[in-house]
Amino acid sequence: MAAFEKIFIVDDDELFLIVTKSIMEDEDFANKIYNFEDGNKALRQLQSIEKKDLPEVLFLDINMPMMDGWEFMSALEELEIDNNFNIYITSSSINPLDLKAAETNPFIKGFISKPIDPGKLEKIIKACKI
């Protein structure tokens, strides 16, 4: 049985999406995995679905060309979506400012450095199921 019913991955890196989705499927992480290559598409999807259909976990890249992760977070807050889902920043960035911004944002559950591996997924499951 999968740990989660539905998750969103918002990331413009096609290779990251392919590898991450494969690992998640191997680990039975989620029944449904939705990929969005930019934040605008993910926001539109979040706006169009009912609260019961929101993802349980959303993985968000910081560095994307059309809308970066921080712009996504600002737009999400403005939409006032009842986001009881867990948002994890995923990035290869080790910029201390990004780490601090993730730690101080009340809507972000954690910061995960890329690549994602089974151990990191297990930590997310434990953190979200508490």
N, C-alpha and C positions, 0 to 999 in steps of 0.2 A: 504494500500500500504506500502510495506517495506521501511524503511529508506535508506537501501543500497541494491545494487544488489548482491554483492559478498563480503564475508569476509573470512579471513584465521585465524585459531587459531592454534598456534604452542605451544604445551604443552604436557608433558609426563604424566600428572596426569589424568588418565581415569575418575575418579569421577568428577574432575573439568570440563572436557570436556562434560560429560553427563549433568551435572547440568547447565552449562553455555549455552550449545546449547538449552536446554529446556526453559530456561529463555528467550533467544533470540527469539526462535520461538513464545513463548507466547506474547512477546512484539512486534512482527513483525519487528524485527531489520534488518533482511537481507533475501533476497530471497534464496540465496545459502550460506551455511556455510560449509567450508571445514576444517577438522581437520588434523593436522600433529603431530605425536608423537615425532618427532625429527626435528631439524633444517635442516639437510641434505635433507630430503624429501621435505620440504617446498622450499628450495633453488632450487632443481631440477625442481619443478613445476613452480616456478617463471621464471626460465630460459626457460622453454619449451612453455610458452604461449605468445601470442601476447600482445602488450601494451594495446590494448582495453579490454583485458580479465583479466588484473591485478585486484587484490582485491582493494576495496576502503578503507578497514580497515584491519590491521593485528595485532592480539593480540599475544604478544611474552612473553613466560615465561623466566625468567632469569636462574633458576636452573634446568637444564636438563642434563642427563648423557652423551650423545654422543657429543653434541655440545650445550654449554650454550648460553643464549641470546646474550651475548656480542660477542662471537665468531660468532654467526649468523650475527650480525650487521656488523662486520668486513668483513665477506665473502660477504655479500650483497653489501657493498660499493665497494669491489673489482670487482664484476660482472658488475658494472656500469649499472645496470638496471635502466631505467627511472622510478624511484619509486615515483610517485606522490600520492601514497597511504599513509594513515595515520597509523603510527606504534605506538601502545600502549604497554608498558611493563606491564605485569600482574604478580604479585608476592605476596607471603605472606611474603617476606623479608622486613624488615624495616631497613636494613643496610643503614646508611647514605651515604656510598660510592656508592651504587646502585642508590639511589635517585639522588645524584649529577651527576652521569654518565648519567642518563636519562635526567636530566635537561639540561646538556651541549651538548648532542648529537643533532645536527641540524636535523637529520632524525627522531627523536622520538618526537611524538606529546604530549605524556604524560605518567605518571606512575599511574597505577591503582592497589590498593591493593585488594587481593582476600579476599572474594569471590566477583564475579560480581553480581550486583543486578540491578533492573530496573532503579533506580535513577542514577547509574553510566552510564548505557547505554544512558539515556536521555541526560546527560552531554556530552557524546561523540557525539551524534547526533547534538546537538547544536554547539559544537566546530568544527565539520567537515563541517557543512552546512553553515558556515558563509562566 
